[in-house]
């Protein structure tokens, strides 16, 4: 089963909320409106700011808002921030050791076919079109 981490999921939730706002939104408002843990959400927001999806401002009228890069980014590049390499099989992830690797007959299809199709389709999908 293909799943995304809570970091990616919460990041997408944050983007969907910020998309409706023109001004900076404090983390406290995001926490209150989305009912998510503050420290975790702050770390996710900081990571998205590091990758230039969000811009941050400190102070009383500070917070986060979406950048121009967020408007052009594709879903594949967004997911790579929190997921690392986007793949359909665990054996495709760096550092994963499979005890059935030597006898597995389907790893080639999963790695070479499904993962490539998934990556190609995610690259076609603009991040912000998920919310329209």
Secondary structure, 3 states (H helix, E strand, C coil): CCCCCHHHHHHHHHHHHHCCCCCCECHHHHHHHHCCCHHHHHHHHHHHHHCCCEEEECCCCCEEEECHHHHHCEHHHHHHHHHCCCCCCHHHCCCCCCCCCCCCCCHHHHHHHHHHHHHHHHHHCEHHHHHC
